Every structure is written in structure tokens, then in C-alpha cells.
Amino acid sequence: MPATTMPDAISSPQNPRIKNLLRLQQKAAERRQQGLTIVEGLRELMVARSAGVEVPTVFVCPELLPAAEQRQLRQVLAADVEWLEVSKTVFERVAYREGSDGVLALARPPQRRLSELVLPANPLLLVLEAVEKPGNLGAVLRTADAAQADAVIVCDPRTDLYNPNAIRASIGCVFTVPVLATSRPELLAWCRERGIRTYAAALTPAARPYTECDFRGATALVMGTEADGLTPELRSACDETIIIPMRGAIDSLNVSTATAVLAFEAVRQREIAGA
């Protein structure tokens, strides 16, 4: 049971705790400085806790979160978590999605470095270059969780990996799959040292259809942004360039869909090999 409970719900948007919530929502610099991010939603919070993420404070709106679900949440929280009740008016002010279920928490996201990543013998890695939309990052993280990829590595990110909207789009999967940021040179050197073959997804004349490639070994699937694709520097440095053949009027898929297609082809090949 949480040890600290406010006797009265926070009812003013001018409350310092509420003001801090808004700062954490809006500013990546504030999240970095405090070492915190925001997780909204009971499902997302339960996923975060199951992954061992530290949750120091929970804000709950009793008018929106039924008593049974409050009890369920209390059971997975650490004994010393701070449990703060807020009015519906205040909660609607700090909630960042429509139809929120009445729970929002502060969480301490893990901070990982590439050199510390522990991998199996033949890892499957998803690499994103310069991702800038939290929704795209979140969607790829859902794919990574579903395909049981060993890590998601972001080269030179343009968005905070633990942006609240990325957490929302991933339904908490940002906590179930190791995710980290690095630079292009560091990634390439690290892959070469470990014998990880890099496959750049790009529309080039030399690209091979992805179904012709062998993803059973140590593999990194490298994806670019939807607007610009991969930078020439990263594309040319990869071991091979691959393509998903398009049969209609358009020439490409969005990055999250393309990542899912490639990741599950790798899963299919590995399952057949292990059968």
C-alpha cells in the first residue's frame, strides 16, 4: 500500500505539483534534468511496472478511475510510492489524450548506453535514423515488442525517446524493449565489432527485395525518416540495401509499417530455421 496519501484531492491547477507535471509534459529538457517522464493510462502504467520501471508518484482522479482498478494499481506499485488524488477538472488539464482513464504517473526511465547492451548470439535489432515523430517511434516500439526484437537503437534522434506521446503510442512498450540513442559512427563501429550485418531499407536501384535476404544471423534493420529516408552516409555504410517491392501506385510504406514487414520476415526465417 502507498505510504503517502493526500487527505484532500488537488483541486487547483496552480498547485506546484500540477505545474511541474505540465513542464515535464511540454519540455524534453525538463524531463532530462529531472530524470523523469510521464506515463498516462492504467494499461501503460501496468506495462511499465511489469518491466521494473521505478514509479515515484501517481496522480489519480477517483471520478475517472473505478475503485476496483485503483486497487489493482495499488497492488503493483512499490510500498513507498506517493499517491496523489486530483479533481476531475485538474486531471483534464494535465491529461494529454482524450478519454483518459484517470491515472497519470511520474516514472524514471532507464538510461542505456550502446556499449552496455547485452545481446544474444544472433540478435535482431531495429535501427531508426533521426526519428522525429513520437508516434512513429511508439509504433516501431510496439512492433519491436511483438516481434521480440532485442533492441531498438535510434541514431541521432530528433525526439526524446521517452516523450509522453511516444510512451502513449507504444502502449508502454518503450519499457519492454531496450531502447537507446547513439550516433551514426558509433552504431556502425559497434555493429562491425560484433559481426552484426546491417540492412538499409532504401529506394535505390541496387536494393534487393527483402525476401531474398537472410536475416537468420545477427541482423540490424536500418530505417530512415518518412520524409527523407536514410541519409546517404548511413545508407552507403550499411552492408546491404533492401527494398519492399510496391505493387500499387505508391513507391513506399510509412516507416512503422515497413519496419513491421521486415521485422516479421526476420522472425519467420528464424522460426523456420529453428523448427
C-alpha positions in Angstrom: 0.0 0.0 0.0 1.3 3.5 -0.8 2.6 5.1 2.4 1.8 8.7 1.4 -1.7 9.7 0.6 -3.1 13.2 0.5 -6.3 13.7 2.6 -7.8 16.0 0.0 -7.7 15.9 -3.8 -5.6 18.6 -5.6 -8.2 20.9 -7.0 -6.1 23.9 -8.2 -4.2 24.0 -11.5 -1.9 26.4 -9.7 -0.7 23.7 -7.4 3.2 23.3 -7.7 2.9 19.6 -8.4 0.5 20.2 -11.3 2.7 23.0 -12.7 5.6 20.6 -12.7 3.6 17.9 -14.5 2.9 20.4 -17.3 6.6 21.3 -17.5 7.5 17.7 -17.8 4.9 17.1 -20.5 6.0 20.0 -22.6 9.8 20.2 -22.3 12.3 17.5 -23.0 15.0 19.5 -21.2 12.9 19.4 -18.1 12.5 15.6 -18.4 16.2 15.2 -18.8 17.0 17.4 -15.9 14.7 15.7 -13.5 15.3 12.2 -14.8 11.5 11.7 -15.1 8.9 11.2 -17.7 5.1 10.9 -17.7 3.1 7.7 -18.2 -0.7 8.2 -18.7 -3.1 5.4 -18.6 -3.6 2.3 -16.4 -2.6 -0.2 -19.1 0.6 1.7 -19.9 1.5 2.1 -16.3 0.9 -1.6 -15.6 3.3 -2.4 -18.5 5.9 0.0 -17.2 5.7 -1.6 -13.7 5.9 -5.1 -15.1 9.1 -4.1 -16.8 10.5 -2.9 -13.5 10.3 0.8 -14.1 10.5 2.9 -10.9 7.3 5.0 -10.4 7.8 7.5 -7.6 4.5 9.3 -7.9 1.0 8.5 -9.1 -1.8 11.1 -9.8 -5.3 9.5 -9.7 -8.7 11.0 -10.4 -11.2 8.9 -8.4 -14.0 10.2 -10.6 -12.5 8.6 -13.7 -10.6 5.5 -12.3 -13.0 3.0 -10.7 -12.2 1.7 -7.2 -11.5 -1.8 -8.5 -8.9 -0.5 -10.9 -7.4 1.7 -8.1 -7.0 -1.5 -6.0 -5.4 -3.3 -9.0 -3.0 -0.4 -9.5 -2.0 -0.3 -5.8 -1.1 -3.9 -5.9 1.6 -3.4 -8.5 3.1 -0.2 -7.1 6.0 -0.1 -4.6 5.1 0.4 -1.0 6.5 3.9 -0.8 5.0 5.3 -3.9 3.4 8.7 -3.5 -0.4 8.5 -4.3 -2.0 11.9 -5.1 -5.6 12.3 -5.8 -6.7 15.2 -8.1 -10.0 16.6 -9.1 -11.5 15.9 -12.5 -11.1 19.5 -13.6 -7.4 19.4 -12.8 -6.8 15.9 -14.3 -8.4 17.0 -17.5 -6.0 19.9 -17.5 -2.9 17.7 -17.3 -4.1 14.7 -19.3 -2.6 14.7 -22.8 -5.1 12.4 -24.5 -8.8 12.3 -24.9 -10.8 9.9 -22.9 -8.1 9.4 -20.3 -8.9 6.7 -17.7 -7.9 8.8 -14.7 -4.3 7.8 -13.9 -1.0 9.5 -14.7 2.3 8.8 -13.1 5.9 10.0 -12.9 8.4 7.4 -14.0 12.2 7.1 -14.0 13.0 5.7 -17.5 16.1 3.6 -17.8 19.2 5.2 -19.3 21.1 2.9 -21.6 24.4 3.1 -23.5 25.2 1.1 -26.6 28.4 -0.3 -25.0 26.4 -1.7 -22.2 23.8 -3.5 -24.3 23.8 -7.3 -23.7 22.7 -9.3 -26.7 22.2 -13.0 -27.6 24.3 -14.7 -30.2 22.2 -13.7 -33.2 20.4 -10.5 -32.2 17.6 -8.9 -34.2 17.9 -5.1 -33.9 15.7 -2.3 -35.2 17.6 0.9 -36.0 15.9 4.2 -36.7 17.8 7.2 -38.0 16.8 10.7 -36.9 13.3 9.8 -35.9 11.4 13.0 -35.1 7.8 11.9 -34.6 7.0 10.4 -31.2 4.1 8.5 -32.8 6.4 6.8 -35.3 8.8 5.8 -32.6 6.0 4.4 -30.5 4.6 2.4 -33.3 8.0 0.9 -34.0 8.4 0.0 -30.4 5.1 -1.9 -30.5 6.5 -3.9 -33.4 9.7 -4.5 -31.6 7.8 -5.9 -28.6 5.5 -8.0 -30.8 8.5 -9.4 -32.8 10.6 -9.8 -29.7 13.4 -7.7 -31.2 16.5 -7.5 -28.9 16.7 -3.7 -29.0 15.7 -0.5 -30.8 18.6 1.8 -31.5 18.0 5.4 -32.6 20.7 7.2 -34.4 20.8 11.0 -33.8 17.2 11.2 -32.6 15.2 14.4 -33.1 12.7 13.5 -30.3 13.0 12.4 -26.7 12.9 8.6 -26.6 10.7 8.9 -23.5 8.4 11.6 -24.9 5.0 11.0 -23.2 3.4 10.7 -26.7 5.9 8.0 -27.6 5.0 6.2 -24.5 1.4 6.5 -25.4 1.8 5.4 -29.0 3.9 2.4 -27.8 1.3 1.4 -25.2 4.2 1.2 -22.8 6.4 -0.9 -25.0 9.1 1.7 -24.7 9.8 0.0 -21.4 9.6 -3.7 -22.6 12.3 -3.5 -25.3 15.7 -2.0 -24.7 15.8 1.4 -26.4 18.7 3.8 -26.6 20.2 6.6 -28.6 23.6 6.8 -30.2 25.4 8.4 -33.2 25.8 7.0 -36.7 29.6 6.5 -36.4 29.2 4.7 -33.0 26.5 2.5 -34.3 28.4 1.4 -37.4 31.6 0.7 -35.5 29.7 -1.2 -32.8 27.9 -3.4 -35.4 31.2 -4.1 -37.2 32.9 -5.1 -34.0 30.1 -7.6 -33.2 29.6 -9.0 -36.7 26.1 -7.6 -36.9 25.0 -7.3 -40.6 23.3 -4.0 -41.4 20.4 -3.8 -43.9 19.5 -0.4 -45.1 15.8 0.0 -46.2 16.0 2.4 -49.1 14.7 3.1 -52.6 17.8 2.6 -54.7 18.4 0.7 -58.0 20.8 -1.6 -56.3 18.4 -2.6 -53.5 17.4 -6.3 -53.2 13.9 -7.5 -52.3 13.8 -8.2 -48.6 12.6 -11.7 -49.2 15.9 -12.6 -50.9 17.9 -11.7 -47.8 19.0 -14.0 -45.0 18.0 -12.4 -41.6 18.8 -15.5 -39.5 22.2 -14.2 -38.3 23.0 -11.1 -36.3 20.9 -8.5 -38.1 20.2 -4.8 -37.8 17.3 -3.5 -39.9 18.1 0.2 -40.6 15.2 2.6 -41.3 15.1 6.2 -42.2 12.5 9.0 -41.7 9.3 9.1 -43.7 10.1 12.5 -45.2 13.8 12.0 -46.2 14.6 8.3 -45.8 18.1 7.3 -44.8 21.0 9.8 -45.1 23.4 8.9 -47.9 26.1 8.4 -45.3 24.3 5.8 -43.3 22.8 4.0 -46.4 26.2 3.6 -48.1 27.9 2.4 -44.9 25.4 -0.4 -44.4 26.3 -3.9 -45.6 23.3 -4.2 -47.9 20.4 -2.2 -49.2 16.9 -3.8 -49.3 13.5 -2.8 -50.5 9.9 -3.9 -50.0 8.5 -4.2 -53.6 5.5 -2.0 -54.1 2.7 -3.3 -56.4 0.5 -0.3 -56.5 0.7 3.4 -57.3 2.8 4.5 -54.3 6.5 3.7 -54.0 6.9 3.2 -50.3 5.2 2.4 -46.9 5.3 4.5 -43.8 8.3 3.7 -41.6 6.3 1.9 -38.9 4.6 -0.4 -41.4 7.8 -1.0 -43.3 9.6 -1.9 -40.1 6.9 -4.4 -39.2 7.1 -6.1 -42.5 10.9 -6.5 -42.3 10.9 -7.5 -38.6 8.3 -10.2 -39.1 10.1 -11.6 -42.1 13.2 -12.0 -39.9 11.0 -13.7 -37.3 9.6 -16.0 -39.9 13.0 -17.0 -41.2 14.3 -17.6 -37.7 11.3 -19.7 -36.7 11.7 -21.9 -39.8 15.4 -22.3 -39.1 14.7 -23.4 -35.5 11.9 -25.8 -36.4 
